[in-house]
């Protein structure tokens, strides 16, 4: 065997071992990108760099605080893009015959390209709410698919998927998790719609509306729609958690149930605080970031409750 063929054989397992790590770091970086993007929005620095892809016609922005706040979002986007395209490249080279790896990796890369173009258009059009809503929707799809990729490649979640299968035979828990995850994504979209339509303070009380005097009926309806979807997600999540806690054969599912419960309680608290405290910046940023994390947790749980795949990753991990 030639030295070149030996080098190829050694290089490929290394790329396969990198894939689960890169899946984790890509998801973490993308959630941080959501956090930074939220900071840019709530601080009013969405046009800190008024042009795109440059900033004031420069590769490095001038010394304005607003420009650097917005430019930091572009830096995180660059870091996330490198990792996401890296995942796609490894999947194309090493997992071309394994669709459960290849399709999510290529899908998230395609969504990222659309998101980059939309982000530039959003700046050029001076941040209209319509492109902002689509921008948020695409961002959360990217976060969700990365969470799916993480769940299917990271060793702890693959082991949990295998151990959980006997507990899930002849149950409808996976279907309930699917509905809950879909409702969670809808909740993110309605939250973005409320924010970008100016309906965040259309209702000033909780749990009842207590409509603001200047709020139109449409804004009140949008605000209450978000609350209704939030209540639906909370109810579905409580159902999922209760069901998992009854499955006494798998402690891993119990741990996920506890994590989901904690995330739900904090997220509901942040949503209420946004209304009663009149939208403080900190809770607004955390509300969106935790929403992305909660959505990711449900996607991971959805993957765990499905049949675990990953023959190539398992052999590499072993």
Secondary structure as UniProt FT lines:
FT   HELIX           3..42
FT   TURN            43..44
FT   TURN            46..47
FT   TURN            56..57
FT   HELIX           65..94
FT   TURN            96..97
FT   HELIX           99..124
FT   TURN            125..126
FT   HELIX           129..153
FT   HELIX           155..164
FT   HELIX           165..168
FT   TURN            169..170
FT   HELIX           173..197
FT   TURN            200..201
FT   TURN            213..214
FT   HELIX           217..246
FT   TURN            248..249
FT   HELIX           251..276
FT   TURN            277..278
FT   HELIX           281..304
FT   HELIX           311..317
//
